[in-house]
Amino acid sequence: MRLAAVALLAGTLYAQLNGVFDIHVHADPDSVPRSIDAVDLARLAKARGMRGMVLKSHYEPTASLAYMVAKVVPGIAVFGGIDLNRSVGGVNPAAIERMVLMKGGLGRVVWLPTFDAENQVRFSKQNRPFVPVSKNGVLLPEVKEVIALAAKHGLTLETGHSSAAECLLIIREGRRAGVRNVVVTHAMLAPVQMTVAEMREAAGMGAWLEFVYNALIGVNKELEFADYAKAIRAVGAEHCILSSDLGQAGNPLHPDGLLAFFAGLKIAGVAAADVDRMSKTNPAKALGLD
């Protein structure tokens, strides 16, 4: 293939990323191996036309990292947040109060516990300390306090690796407390594993359902494109968000993974307009941008 044809093909592919906002991005520096650092990723994403990203670490707050990346790479929106695992004190309201004071105001997302979540630890059959979010079907007081802080500061609240039943409790409490945007973190992926009926219930309460490319590839592949396509049709694209959840060593870089994600969904029968809505419009709304 001639160079001009290659350039044309690349340009056509990259045009699909114009305006895309990836709300689930892992990058260096981190305490686990990552495929690219946050500065280089921001440069790459900007060059591909992406609108922005949310930097996520399971163990470190990322609002300060987002500030530095945004300073070095202007012209692309970069946000961070805090994941309430044991390294930040678990479900720790004080950590959120401090994050929202971080210079730049780029701490936009609160994830309830992920790898230290009780649901994750039990699912993985591990014998180690965990961070609970509920007891006997009732959210813990500190979880309700965190949800209230998300409402107070206009933060996006994510359910983390909570169980499907806990996710519904969190959404219900978020709605009661006035949280504007609640996202069910990779709703179909273990250990969350929401059913279509549960996802529809979540959507009915105003929550966003996140679908991630990472579930479709690699040694830990759990789902097929057809599974996502069926769920998206049942739930409605207006309630769904497409994210990469990439950054793992050995996996594709985020923009490349997103292109493969979009292509696979289209082959599975998801309309191009719905892919655009789920990767551009809905993520921006979930972050309170549009």
Secondary structure, 3 states (H helix, E strand, C coil): CCHHHHHHHHHHHHHCCCCCEEEEECCECCCCCECCEHHHHHHHHHHCCCCEEEECCCCCCCHHHHHHHHHHCCCCEEEEEEECCHHHCCCCHHHHHHHCCCCCCCEEEEECCCCCEHHHHHHCCCCCCCECCEECCEECHHHHHHHHHHHHHCCEEECCCCCHHHHHHHHHHHHHHCCCCEEECCCCCCCCCCCHHHHHHHHHCCCEEEEEHHHHCCCCCCCCHHHHHHHHHHHCHHHEEEECCECECCCCCHHHHHHHHHHHHHHCCCCHHHHHHHHHHHHHHHCCCC
